[in-house]
Structures are given as C-alpha cells and as structure tokens.
Amino acid sequence: MEGLVSLLIFALFFYFMMRLGCGAHMTHGSHDKKRSHDANDSAGFIDPVNGEKVADDQGYGKLHNGKLYRFITRDNLDAFDRQPEKYINNINKTGE
C-alpha cells in the first residue's frame, strides 16, 4: 500500500510538472512572434534588396555577420554581396 501511495504522489508530481512547469510549453511551439507562421503566410524572410517576402525554403540564402538573409533571385543575392551594408541599413530604416 505504501508503494501505491508513493507511485500516486510521483504520478501527480509528474502530471503537474508537465502541465504547469517543465513541459508546459511543449505543445505550444515557438513563442517567437516574429517568426510565427499562419497557414496563409509561408513567407518567413524579407528580401533586403527589394523588400519582398521570401519563404523559408525558396530563393537563395546568405549568412552575413551571423544573420541569415534570403533572396528571391540570384541577382538580388549578387547585389547584396556587392554592398551588404546598403541593404542592411535599408532594412533597419523600415523596421523589418
């Protein structure tokens, strides 16, 4: 009987920890509002050259100073390669 009580206490502890504590956010997904996606919104990036939306799995990617930028066309990627600060400053001014 003592073993059953211990098991019940452990089960309740586990339930409350998963429900309210350690596992509470497991089913919610990411809480990053900037990167959240709706079913209608598959674009996760903004092309810094022309300001158009780019889906996570489309276009071209470039890692610059530890941040990933995505581009719709190869021409936009090449333009960014030539003058990255110009396009990064444009993004910062528009608030993207």
C-alpha positions in Angstrom: 0.0 0.0 0.0 2.9 2.3 0.8 4.3 1.7 -2.7 1.0 2.6 -4.3 0.8 5.9 -2.4 4.4 6.7 -3.4 3.5 5.9 -7.0 0.4 8.1 -6.9 2.4 11.0 -5.4 5.0 10.6 -8.1 2.4 10.5 -10.8 0.7 13.6 -9.5 4.0 15.4 -9.3 4.9 14.4 -12.9 1.4 15.5 -14.1 1.7 18.9 -12.6 5.2 19.5 -13.7 4.3 18.6 -17.3 1.1 20.6 -17.2 2.3 23.7 -15.4 6.1 23.5 -15.2 8.8 22.0 -17.3 6.6 20.6 -20.0 4.0 23.4 -20.1 5.3 24.9 -23.4 6.0 21.6 -25.3 2.8 21.8 -27.3 2.7 25.5 -27.9 5.5 25.5 -30.4 7.8 28.6 -30.7 6.8 31.7 -28.8 8.9 33.8 -31.2 6.2 36.2 -32.6 8.4 37.5 -35.4 8.9 34.0 -36.9 5.4 32.6 -36.3 3.6 31.4 -39.4 -0.1 31.2 -40.3 -1.4 28.8 -42.9 -1.8 31.7 -45.3 1.6 33.2 -44.6 4.5 31.0 -45.7 7.0 33.8 -46.1 9.4 33.9 -43.3 12.0 36.3 -44.6 12.1 39.7 -46.3 14.4 40.1 -49.3 16.6 43.0 -48.2 17.2 44.1 -51.8 13.6 44.6 -53.0 11.6 44.1 -49.8 9.5 41.2 -51.0 8.6 38.2 -48.8 10.6 35.0 -49.3 9.5 31.6 -48.0 11.9 29.7 -45.8 12.5 27.0 -48.4 12.7 29.2 -51.5 15.2 31.5 -53.1 18.8 31.9 -52.0 20.3 32.3 -48.6 23.3 34.3 -47.3 24.8 34.3 -43.8 26.1 37.7 -43.1 27.5 38.6 -39.6 25.7 35.7 -38.0 22.3 36.5 -39.5 20.6 34.7 -42.4 19.2 36.7 -45.2 17.1 35.2 -48.0 16.8 36.5 -51.6 14.2 35.9 -54.3 16.7 35.9 -57.2 20.3 35.3 -57.7 20.6 39.0 -59.0 19.4 40.2 -55.6 21.9 38.0 -53.8 24.7 39.3 -56.0 23.6 42.9 -55.4 23.7 42.2 -51.6 27.2 40.7 -51.9 28.5 43.8 -53.6 27.0 46.3 -51.0 25.6 44.4 -47.9 25.6 47.5 -45.6 23.5 49.4 -48.0 20.7 46.9 -47.9 21.1 46.1 -44.2 20.7 49.8 -43.5 17.5 49.9 -45.6 16.0 47.1 -43.6 16.9 48.8 -40.3 15.2 52.1 -41.5 12.0 50.3 -42.5 11.9 48.4 -39.2 11.9 44.9 -40.7 
